Amino acid sequence: MADSLVIVESPAKAKTISKYLGSKYIVKASMGHIRDLPKSQIGVEVKRNFEPKYITIRGKGSVLKELKDASKKVKKIYLAADPDREGEAIAWHLAHYLELTDNEPCRVVFNEITKQAVKDAFKSPRPINKDLVNAQQARRILDRLVGYKISPLLWKKVKKGLSAGRVQSVAVKLINDRENEIREFIPEEYWSITAMLQAGKQSFEAKFYGIGGEKLELGNEEEVNRILKMIEESSFVIKEVKERERQRHPSAPFITSTLQQEAARKLNFRAAKTMSVAQQLYEGIELGKEGTVGLITYMRTDSTRISPVAQEEAKEYIQGKFGDAYAPESPRNYTKKNSGAQDAHEAIRPSSVLRSPDEIKSYLSRDQYRLYKLIWERFVASQMTSAVLDTMTVDIQANEAVFRAVGSKVKFPGFMKVYVEGNDDGTTEEDRLLPPLRKDDVVERVGIEPKQHFTQPPPRYTEARLVRTLEELGIGRPSTYAPTLETIQKRGYVALEDKKFIPTELGELVVELMEEFFPEILDVEFTANMEEELDHVEEGKEDWVKVLDEFYQSFEKRLEVAEEEMKEVEIQDEVSDEICEKCGKPLVYKMGRFGKFLACSGFPECRNTKPIVKDIGVVCPKCKEGHIVERRSKKGRIFYGCNRYPECDFVSWDRPAGRDCPKCDSMLVVKNTKNGQHLQCVQCDFKEEVPE
């Protein structure tokens, strides 16, 4: 008969742990938090040292009864929620409900859900860490004060349903500021001159560098024509050849923010999806005869630290799989980039490197496999030797003009044999080989291409870029990135267009009002400092009530001023040329989380909405009468369909090219890849590069 009760957050985690602990333990799930602040009121007694008024979360009655009944049948209770602030708070609320004493050694934490890690954790339970609980309470109360004090003000002065928050407001401001930079950006003209050259049978390119030994930027066509005239009759002679060896080092294993960024780049995952799939991998997957196993370590972390045991296992695997040359003499350790990192947990890594992605692929869903593969490869690569590249820089003289060619090739792949980090522009590093060249060689001129360019404004934020920026600025913590991005879209403050954030009119207005009346909420340094204060509470260095009181004293004064001086603002919708087919009133442009759409101006009496369709100029390949238009699915994904729908039901996720395949006469579509676009037949293997 069982003599211990173990409580975790989710049924999946309960199932995994139950198999490790055996029949003496009953494992139950609390289904997340059991108590929280009420939704109907602020729930914080400010004048009583910010005392929170917790209530049981609606719908948790049956869960709590089950836990209470189970607790009466056992001698010992263990609380094994996740190893972070939220997990500690869940355990604290459960301890309060189950009437456990403050010093009861009931808290069990583990960074990975494996048999050994779980059994080791149960050998050394500890009391609940009140500093961790206080840090979570302070954040929750702080966010509640900001949200529940400013939001009603925005409802009254601007529009119902709005909200304000510490981290979300800063995120919207960053997006807003970037949009202003783009609007104010003035493009500057510049030119390049590319020489197509040949040595023996091998051709290569060289870019204009400067005059003599001085670098020269070409700002207009007049300067370009002067250079072209200078080299018109000139031969191209190798002036200098520099060859050197360069090392490229592997990236650190994933932390929460880098995992979200890389999953966005390589897998096209939204931040929320990345965390959801990672949670599944952490809590446990059924692996046939091996049973349920947690495949990765805890996925909310800002530390790149790796346990010596995992490093040793990785070294043995690398030596066996790739050879001794691929394993460094001593394990690779990585320093924290962010000085405010808590370093509470290890980096995100596979619980065992011996479970290679392909060996367990049949047990995983497509998304689980792809994310696990990404985590596994990144970790293995992080423990491998550096890559060695041979680089060659060649300066070529034509009269007084100097052209420069740069080439490189991988001499020893090292970690690149397993994994190479992605980048935000989607380009990949490839060998750029130059022919064997020596000083004073004369190379043949094949062609000269002058080209006009214009400087580009800074790019809009993708989810990956925004997460990276928030992390670099010290805004938010690992657990806050994904929910923050979701919230600012749900509130209608920003929209995603082509996977990039743009502020809505509402978002710009709210930021403007917040900057005027609550500047500290939007101040990056203030918000980052507040995160540090919360970290100090967690470390036992600061009193949580004191932190809240210092914030609230100035915040309360600003609220009084805003209540008196903030003017009511009415947002006018832009009227379109279209008429609502249901009631005859004009349709207006609205901004949703996936961009603009049309809605009836008679709302709420008439709730008719229509997507804004974009004709791509291609005749429907199915009915030959309609035109193909760009549409969005309910989840915001772009697809293509016939404008005669429902008469014609043609749809395609890929953009039809408007041409038939030369091999089989089927439809050609445009495929987007990391290296650009190409045309591909939907039936046969025909492919064709899309010209720039």
ChimeraX attribute file (.defattr): number of C-alpha atoms within 10 A of each C-alpha:
attribute: neighborCount
match mode: 1-to-1
recipient: residues
	/A:1	9
	/A:2	13
	/A:3	14
	/A:4	18
	/A:5	21
	/A:6	25
	/A:7	25
	/A:8	25
	/A:9	21
	/A:10	15
	/A:11	16
	/A:12	19
	/A:13	27
	/A:14	21
	/A:15	20
	/A:16	22
	/A:17	28
	/A:18	18
	/A:19	15
	/A:20	19
	/A:21	16
	/A:22	11
	/A:23	13
	/A:24	13
	/A:25	21
	/A:26	21
	/A:27	26
	/A:28	23
	/A:29	21
	/A:30	21
	/A:31	14
	/A:32	16
	/A:33	18
	/A:34	22
	/A:35	18
	/A:36	17
	/A:37	18
	/A:38	16
	/A:39	11
	/A:40	7
	/A:41	10
	/A:42	17
	/A:43	20
	/A:44	19
	/A:45	11
	/A:46	16
	/A:47	8
	/A:48	9
	/A:49	13
	/A:50	20
	/A:51	14
	/A:52	19
	/A:53	14
	/A:54	14
	/A:55	13
	/A:56	16
	/A:57	14
	/A:58	10
	/A:59	9
	/A:60	15
	/A:61	12
	/A:62	9
	/A:63	14
	/A:64	19
	/A:65	11
	/A:66	13
	/A:67	21
	/A:68	15
	/A:69	10
	/A:70	17
	/A:71	19
	/A:72	12
	/A:73	13
	/A:74	16
	/A:75	10
	/A:76	16
	/A:77	23
	/A:78	23
	/A:79	28
	/A:80	28
	/A:81	28
	/A:82	24
	/A:83	19
	/A:84	20
	/A:85	22
	/A:86	19
	/A:87	21
	/A:88	27
	/A:89	24
	/A:90	25
	/A:91	30
	/A:92	23
	/A:93	18
	/A:94	21
	/A:95	20
	/A:96	12
	/A:97	15
	/A:98	15
	/A:99	10
	/A:100	14
	/A:101	12
	/A:102	14
	/A:103	10
	/A:104	15
	/A:105	17
	/A:106	22
	/A:107	25
	/A:108	26
	/A:109	23
	/A:110	19
	/A:111	22
	/A:112	27
	/A:113	26
	/A:114	24
	/A:115	16
	/A:116	10
	/A:117	15
	/A:118	19
	/A:119	15
	/A:120	14
	/A:121	16
	/A:122	17
	/A:123	9
	/A:124	12
	/A:125	17
	/A:126	17
	/A:127	15
	/A:128	22
	/A:129	18
	/A:130	17
	/A:131	21
	/A:132	24
	/A:133	22
	/A:134	21
	/A:135	27
	/A:136	23
	/A:137	21
	/A:138	23
	/A:139	18
	/A:140	14
	/A:141	21
	/A:142	21
	/A:143	16
	/A:144	21
	/A:145	23
	/A:146	18
	/A:147	17
	/A:148	18
	/A:149	17
	/A:150	20
	/A:151	19
	/A:152	17
	/A:153	20
	/A:154	22
	/A:155	14
	/A:156	16
	/A:157	16
	/A:158	20
	/A:159	17
	/A:160	12
	/A:161	11
	/A:162	20
	/A:163	23
	/A:164	25
	/A:165	22
	/A:166	23
	/A:167	25
	/A:168	24
	/A:169	22
	/A:170	21
	/A:171	25
	/A:172	26
	/A:173	24
	/A:174	20
	/A:175	23
	/A:176	25
	/A:177	15
	/A:178	20
	/A:179	21
	/A:180	12
	/A:181	15
	/A:182	15
	/A:183	10
	/A:184	10
	/A:185	13
	/A:186	12
	/A:187	11
	/A:188	11
	/A:189	13
	/A:190	16
	/A:191	17
	/A:192	19
	/A:193	19
	/A:194	18
	/A:195	21
	/A:196	16
	/A:197	17
	/A:198	18
	/A:199	16
	/A:200	9
	/A:201	6
	/A:202	11
	/A:203	16
	/A:204	17
	/A:205	18
	/A:206	19
	/A:207	20
	/A:208	25
	/A:209	22
	/A:210	18
	/A:211	16
	/A:212	13
	/A:213	11
	/A:214	10
	/A:215	11
	/A:216	13
	/A:217	14
	/A:218	19
	/A:219	16
	/A:220	15
	/A:221	16
	/A:222	10
	/A:223	12
	/A:224	20
	/A:225	12
	/A:226	11
	/A:227	20
	/A:228	16
	/A:229	10
	/A:230	14
	/A:231	18
	/A:232	12
	/A:233	10
	/A:234	14
	/A:235	14
	/A:236	23
	/A:237	20
	/A:238	20
	/A:239	18
	/A:240	16
	/A:241	16
	/A:242	12
	/A:243	12
	/A:244	10
	/A:245	13
	/A:246	15
	/A:247	15
	/A:248	15
	/A:249	16
	/A:250	23
	/A:251	16
	/A:252	23
	/A:253	26
	/A:254	27
	/A:255	22
	/A:256	26
	/A:257	26
	/A:258	18
	/A:259	24
	/A:260	26
	/A:261	27
	/A:262	22
	/A:263	22
	/A:264	22
	/A:265	21
	/A:266	17
	/A:267	14
	/A:268	13
	/A:269	20
	/A:270	21
	/A:271	24
	/A:272	16
	/A:273	16
	/A:274	24
	/A:275	21
	/A:276	14
	/A:277	18
	/A:278	25
	/A:279	21
	/A:280	16
	/A:281	25
	/A:282	25
	/A:283	26
	/A:284	23
	/A:285	21
	/A:286	15
	/A:287	16
	/A:288	11
	/A:289	6
	/A:290	7
	/A:291	12
	/A:292	23
	/A:293	25
	/A:294	26
	/A:295	26
	/A:296	27
	/A:297	25
	/A:298	28
	/A:299	26
	/A:300	25
	/A:301	25
	/A:302	27
	/A:303	24
	/A:304	21
	/A:305	22
	/A:306	21
	/A:307	11
	/A:308	11
	/A:309	9
	/A:310	16
	/A:311	20
	/A:312	14
	/A:313	13
	/A:314	23
	/A:315	23
	/A:316	15
	/A:317	16
	/A:318	23
	/A:319	15
	/A:320	12
	/A:321	10
	/A:322	14
	/A:323	11
	/A:324	15
	/A:325	13
	/A:326	23
	/A:327	24
	/A:328	16
	/A:329	11
	/A:330	10
	/A:331	17
	/A:332	16
	/A:333	16
	/A:334	14
	/A:335	10
	/A:336	15
	/A:337	12
	/A:338	13
	/A:339	10
	/A:340	18
	/A:341	18
	/A:342	17
	/A:343	14
	/A:344	14
	/A:345	22
	/A:346	22
	/A:347	26
	/A:348	31
	/A:349	27
	/A:350	27
	/A:351	22
	/A:352	17
	/A:353	22
	/A:354	13
	/A:355	13
	/A:356	14
	/A:357	21
	/A:358	11
	/A:359	9
	/A:360	15
	/A:361	17
	/A:362	12
	/A:363	14
	/A:364	17
	/A:365	10
	/A:366	11
	/A:367	15
	/A:368	21
	/A:369	19
	/A:370	18
	/A:371	22
	/A:372	24
	/A:373	17
	/A:374	20
	/A:375	22
	/A:376	28
	/A:377	22
	/A:378	25
	/A:379	27
	/A:380	22
	/A:381	27
	/A:382	25
	/A:383	27
	/A:384	28
	/A:385	25
	/A:386	21
	/A:387	19
	/A:388	19
	/A:389	18
	/A:390	17
	/A:391	20
	/A:392	20
	/A:393	16
	/A:394	22
	/A:395	24
	/A:396	27
	/A:397	24
	/A:398	22
	/A:399	17
	/A:400	14
	/A:401	22
	/A:402	26
	/A:403	24
	/A:404	20
	/A:405	20
	/A:406	17
	/A:407	17
	/A:408	20
	/A:409	17
	/A:410	19
	/A:411	14
	/A:412	17
	/A:413	16
	/A:414	24
	/A:415	26
	/A:416	19
	/A:417	14
	/A:418	16
	/A:419	18
	/A:420	15
	/A:421	14
	/A:422	17
	/A:423	13
	/A:424	13
	/A:425	10
	/A:426	12
	/A:427	12
	/A:428	11
	/A:429	8
	/A:430	9
	/A:431	12
	/A:432	14
	/A:433	16
	/A:434	21
	/A:435	13
	/A:436	10
	/A:437	15
	/A:438	14
	/A:439	14
	/A:440	14
	/A:441	14
	/A:442	17
	/A:443	17
	/A:444	15
	/A:445	15
	/A:446	12
	/A:447	11
	/A:448	17
	/A:449	11
	/A:450	15
	/A:451	12
	/A:452	14
	/A:453	13
	/A:454	12
	/A:455	11
	/A:456	11
	/A:457	15
	/A:458	11
	/A:459	13
	/A:460	19
	/A:461	20
	/A:462	22
	/A:463	23
	/A:464	24
	/A:465	17
	/A:466	21
	/A:467	27
	/A:468	18
	/A:469	16
	/A:470	20
	/A:471	23
	/A:472	14
	/A:473	15
	/A:474	21
	/A:475	26
	/A:476	22
	/A:477	19
	/A:478	18
	/A:479	18
	/A:480	14
	/A:481	26
	/A:482	21
	/A:483	13
	/A:484	22
	/A:485	22
	/A:486	15
	/A:487	15
	/A:488	23
	/A:489	21
	/A:490	14
	/A:491	17
	/A:492	20
	/A:493	30
	/A:494	29
	/A:495	23
	/A:496	19
	/A:497	15
	/A:498	13
	/A:499	18
	/A:500	17
	/A:501	26
	/A:502	23
	/A:503	27
	/A:504	22
	/A:505	17
	/A:506	18
	/A:507	23
	/A:508	20
	/A:509	17
	/A:510	21
	/A:511	23
	/A:512	15
	/A:513	18
	/A:514	20
	/A:515	16
	/A:516	12
	/A:517	18
	/A:518	19
	/A:519	15
	/A:520	18
	/A:521	21
	/A:522	22
	/A:523	16
	/A:524	20
	/A:525	14
	/A:526	14
	/A:527	20
	/A:528	19
	/A:529	15
	/A:530	21
	/A:531	20
	/A:532	18
	/A:533	20
	/A:534	24
	/A:535	20
	/A:536	19
	/A:537	24
	/A:538	23
	/A:539	13
	/A:540	16
	/A:541	12
	/A:542	16
	/A:543	17
	/A:544	23
	/A:545	17
	/A:546	13
	/A:547	17
	/A:548	21
	/A:549	16
	/A:550	10
	/A:551	13
	/A:552	16
	/A:553	10
	/A:554	12
	/A:555	18
	/A:556	13
	/A:557	10
	/A:558	15
	/A:559	18
	/A:560	11
	/A:561	12
	/A:562	18
	/A:563	15
	/A:564	8
	/A:565	10
	/A:566	17
	/A:567	12
	/A:568	12
	/A:569	13
	/A:570	9
	/A:571	10
	/A:572	8
	/A:573	14
	/A:574	11
	/A:575	16
	/A:576	13
	/A:577	7
	/A:578	13
	/A:579	16
	/A:580	19
	/A:581	11
	/A:582	10
	/A:583	14
	/A:584	12
	/A:585	15
	/A:586	17
	/A:587	24
	/A:588	21
	/A:589	19
	/A:590	19
	/A:591	19
	/A:592	19
	/A:593	20
	/A:594	23
	/A:595	22
	/A:596	17
	/A:597	16
	/A:598	22
	/A:599	24
	/A:600	26
	/A:601	25
	/A:602	16
	/A:603	11
	/A:604	8
	/A:605	9
	/A:606	14
	/A:607	12
	/A:608	17
	/A:609	17
	/A:610	13
	/A:611	15
	/A:612	15
	/A:613	15
	/A:614	12
	/A:615	16
	/A:616	15
	/A:617	12
	/A:618	17
	/A:619	20
	/A:620	22
	/A:621	20
	/A:622	13
	/A:623	14
	/A:624	11
	/A:625	13
	/A:626	19
	/A:627	17
	/A:628	26
	/A:629	22
	/A:630	20
	/A:631	21
	/A:632	16
	/A:633	11
	/A:634	8
	/A:635	8
	/A:636	16
	/A:637	12
	/A:638	16
	/A:639	15
	/A:640	23
	/A:641	24
	/A:642	27
	/A:643	22
	/A:644	16
	/A:645	11
	/A:646	8
	/A:647	10
	/A:648	16
	/A:649	12
	/A:650	18
	/A:651	19
	/A:652	14
	/A:653	14
	/A:654	16
	/A:655	22
	/A:656	27
	/A:657	20
	/A:658	16
	/A:659	16
	/A:660	15
	/A:661	21
	/A:662	11
	/A:663	11
	/A:664	13
	/A:665	12
	/A:666	15
	/A:667	20
	/A:668	26
	/A:669	22
	/A:670	19
	/A:671	19
	/A:672	12
	/A:673	10
	/A:674	12
	/A:675	10
	/A:676	13
	/A:677	15
	/A:678	16
	/A:679	21
	/A:680	22
	/A:681	24
	/A:682	15
	/A:683	13
	/A:684	14
	/A:685	10
	/A:686	14
	/A:687	15
	/A:688	13
	/A:689	12
	/A:690	12
	/A:691	7
	/A:692	5
